[in-house]
Amino acid sequence: MKILLVVTDYGVFGGGERVAANLARVFHQVYGHTVGLLSFQKLSNEIPFDPEDTLSKTSLNLNLYHPSLLKRIVAKVKSLIRLRVLLRNEDWQIAIGIGTYPSAMLSLTSASKVIRIGCEHASLLATPWAWSVLRRYAYPRLDHLVVLTERSAAAGHKLNSSISVIANSLSMPAAGAPNLDHHRVLGIGRLDANKSFGKLIDAFDAAVKENPSWTLCIIGDGDQRKYLQDKIADLGLGHRVSIQPPLRDIQSEYMNSSIVALTSASEGLPMVLLEAQGYGLPCIAFDCDTGPAEIIEGGKSGFLITPGDVPEFARRLSELMGSLPLRSRFSTVALRNAERFSEVVIGDEWQELMCRLLQESETDH
């Protein structure tokens, strides 16, 4: 097969971009497909998730983040025009949009013969109204829609009658028994309002009083960086809490931590929790829509907390921080659970879906 994976910006250290890179490797290395990665945004000098430059990447050479609103709108119009031209002139059999915007743009290229699959990576249950409107208009026009969780499936069926549930895969094999005595909590994600890292800092502030040898490391970038740094200073946590920019060697950050925490208001299927399980790390997360409950076994591999309940989050976090035996029990179950999200398991599900859609397309023609 010839498969094109479409992302908004392949220069971003985001979950969707990591998923695209993982799928590209699996499709090519395991199944022998010809695979390309297409970015609407022009490619930057530093390309994440491909340090050895092994993936076939190109872009539509657009600037979707121009300071001028008018020029941003023009860039979005150009993204549709250029995508249509590319699909008309090249012989891709399947195009997969990773995320809402690429999936929506693919839905508007109906003149091409390419099978267009939208792969939604955000929650369909908790979403800004503008994205909801865009999905209601665009997603019925896709040939197929993939969602990440069973919780999202019901909402997905309202948008497209042809739908599958396929989780994200781990980007690395399970790492084996970890060292759980590092006394460091790890949070990873964009520093925006949805990730709610301020709540994580508040919870850690309460938990560290009973566990004073622990630290919190947050890895990410975004518009809330100053707000979070000010909060850390106001709470007097400058020696306990650090914020680091995104980095290529995320594996070492997992291996030097003992707990992974997620305080998002909404998610699709968070890669950070999948990867944490692959490293055998116990997790604590708000039970938001969607994803954490389909990764974490509450009370067995981690803790699921009522969304927004910071005192309960702090209490459970303190419990994990204070008990190596509890972390070890959770770790054993986490490593077992990680096998459900292996690249082989998830890759086979994608392979079966794409073969079926190609057969149906050939029958229709």
N, C-alpha and C positions, 0 to 999 in steps of 0.2 A: 504494500500500500504506500501511497504518498500522502503524508499527513502534515498539515500546517497547524501549529499552535499559535494563537493570537493573544497577545497581552497588551495592556495599555502602555506600560513603560518597563522595559526590561533592565533599566538602570536602577531600579528600586530594590532594596533589600526587604521584600515583602513576602508574605505567605503564598500568594498567588503566583509570584514569579518563581519561587522555589518549587512549587508544584509543577509549573510548566517545564522547568529544567529536569525535574525527576521523571516526568512522563516522557520527555524527549529522549532521555537516555534509555529508559526501559523499552520504548517502542523501537528504537534503533538497535540497541545492543542485544536485547533478548529476542525480539521478533523479526529483526532484519528489515524493518520498514525504512523508507526514506522520509526523514523528518526535518522540518524547518521551524524556526522560532521567529515570529514576526512581532515587532514592537511598533506601535503607533508613534510614540515619542522617539526622537532621534537618540541613538545609542551614545552613552557616555564613554569616557576613556576606561573607566573601571566597571567591568561587567560582573555582577554578582553571580554566585552559584555555578560558575564555570571557570575555575581558576586555571585549568589547563587548556582552555579555549578549544574544546572538542565539539561543541554544539554548533550547528549551522544557524547563524543568526542574521537577520536583516531588519531594516526599519523603513517606515514610511516617511522618515526624516521630518517630523512635525515638532512644533513646540506647543504642547498643550498647556503649558504653565506661563505663557506670556503675561506680563503685567497688565496689558490692555485687554479688557473684557471683549471688545470687538474682535481683536486678533485671536483670542482663545476660541470664540465662536467660529471664526473663519477656519481655524485649524481643525475643529471638529467636523465641519462640513467637508474639508479636504480629506479627512481620514476616511470618510465613507466613499468619496469619489475614488481615491487612490486604492482602497481595498477592493472596490468593484473592478477596477482596471486590472489589478494584480490577479484576482481570481479568474477573470475572463481570459487573460493572456498566458497564465501558467496552468499546468495540468495536475493540480492538487486534487486528490479524490475526496479527502475529508478535511474540513477546517473546524478546529475546536477553539471556541472563545473562552478564555480563562478569566472569569469575572463578568460583572454586569455590562460594563461599557463595550468590551470586545464582543460579547455575545449579542448585544443589541445591534451593533454595527453589522455583524454577520447576518442577522435576521433580515436586513434591508438589502442584501445582495442576492435576491431571489433569481436574478437573471442567469446566474452562474449554475453550472451543473454539479458543483461541489456539494457534498452532504454537509450541512451546517449544524454543528452540535454546540449548544450553549452549556457551559459548565459554571454553575453559580457557586461562588465561594463565600458569599455573605448569607446571613440569615434571611429567609423569606418571611419570617414572622415578626421580626423587630427591625424595621428599616425606615429610612427617611421617605417622606411622601413622594419626593421627586423621583427616587429610584423605583418606587412602587408603580408610579404612572408609566415610567419608561418600560418596565417589565411587562405591564399589562398590554401595552401597545406592541412591543417587539417580540416577546417570547412565543406567542402563538404562531409566529411566522417561521420559527426555527424548525428544522427537520426532527430534532430531538433535543431534550433538555435533561441534563444530569444535575442532580442535587447531591449534597454530601451526607445528609442524615435522614432518618425516617421521620423525624419531626418536621422536616421541610417538605417531605413528599406530598402531604395533603395539599399544602399551599401550591406546590409545583403543579399538581394535576389541574388546578384551576387556571393555570397559565398555558399548559400544553398537554395534549392527551398522550403524547409519546414521551415517557419519562423513565429514567432509571435512577437508582440510588447507588452511587459509587463513592466510597470514602477516599480521602487523601491517603497516600502511601508514605511510609517512613522513607526518608532520604538516605538512610544508612542502616546497615544491619544492626540487630540488637547487640549491645556492647558487652553484655555479661555483667556479673555482679559488680556494682559500683562501690566506691569508698564513700560511705554516708556520714563521715565524721568531719566534713569540711566546715561545718557551721556557717554556711552561706545559703541564703535564699536567692533564687534567680527569677527575674521577670524579664520577658522579651516581648517587644512589640512597638508599634508606632506610638509616639508620645502625643496622643490626641485624646479628646474627651471620651470617646467610646471605650478606650482601653482602661480608663479610670485608674491610672497609676497613683493618683492622689489617695485613693481609698486603700491601696496596698501600703503606701507609706504610713497612713494612719494606723492600719492594722499592725504593721511591723513595729511602730512606735509603742503600741501597747504590749505586744508580745516580747519585745527585746528587754523590757524591764524585768521579766522573769528569766530571761536567757541572755545575759549581757555579753556573752562571748560571740554572739552571732552578728553577721552583717547582711545587708541587702544590696544586690547589684541589679540595676535596671539597664537593659541594653536596648537602645532605640533612638530615634530622632523624630522631631515633629514640633508643632507649634506650641505645645505645652511645656517645653523644656524649661523655660524661665520660671513658669509657675511652679513646677515641681522642685526646681532648685531652691526657690524661695521658701517653699514649704519645708524642705529638708533643713534649711538654715533656721527657720522660725522654731522648729521642733528641737533644735540642737542636735541633729543627727548627722552632722557633717562627717564625723569619724566613723559612722555606722552604715550610711547609705551613699552609694555612688551611682552616677548615671554615665554610661559609656555609649559612644556612637556605634552603629552597626558595624560588624566586622566579618571577615571571611571565615575565620577559624572559630565558628560558633561551637564546634564540638568540644574544644577545651573548656569552654565556659560551662557546659553541662557537666563535664567530668570533674570540675572543681567546685561543684555545688552539691547540696544534699536535698534541697526542696525546690520545686518549681511552683510559682504562684501566678494565678491569672484572675484579674478583677474586671474583665470586660463586661460592658452592658449588653453586648450582642456579639455573636461569632457565627462563622459558618461551621467549620470543623478545624479548630485551632491547631496549626502545625506544631506550636510550641509544646502542647500537651502530648501529641503523638511522639515527638522527638524525645521528650522527657521520659516517656515510658520506654522507648528504645534504649535509653541509658539507665533504666531501672530506678528512676527518681520518683519518689512519692510526690503527688501533686495536690494542690488545694486550689479550688476555683469556684467562682459564683456559678450557679446552675442556670446560666443564661440560655436563651435561644440563639443558636442551637450548637450542639457539639460536645460540651464538657460531659454531659451525662452519657453520651455514647462512647466516651473514651475512658473516663474514670469510673471504676466500681466503687461507689460510695461506701466508705468504711472498710474497704478491702485493698484498694490500690491508692487511695487518696480520700480527700474530703470534698463533698459538694455542698456549697453554702447557699442559703436563700439569697437571691440577687439583692445587692445593696446592704446586706446586714453586716456592717463592719465589725461590731462587737463580737458576733459569732465567728466571723472570719479570724479575728485576732485570737479568740480563745482556742480555736482549732489549730491555728498556726503555732501558737505557743505550745500546744500539746505535741505537735510534731517536732518542734525544735527541741523540746525537753526530753524526748524519748528515742534513743537509738534503736531499741527493740521494735518500737512501732514503725519507725522508718524502714527497718529491715523487712518486716512483714509486708508492708505495702510494696516495697521494692520487688519482692519475689513475684507478687501478683502482677505488678506493672510489666515486668519482663515477659511474663506469659501472655498478657493481653496484647503486647506489641506484635506478636506473631500474626494477629488478625489483620494488621495493616502493613504487612510486608509487601515489597515491590512485586514479588511473584504473585501473591494473592490478588492485589489490586490490579496489576498488569493483566492478569488473565481475565478479569471482569471487563476491562476496557477492550481487550482483544475480541472477546466474545461479542460485545456490543457492536463494535465496528464491522466485524464480519457479517453480522446479521443485517445491519443497515445497508451494507453494500449489496448483499443478496437481494434484499427487498427492492433496492433502487434498480438493480438490473432486471428484476421481474417486472417492475412497473414500466420499464422502457422496452 
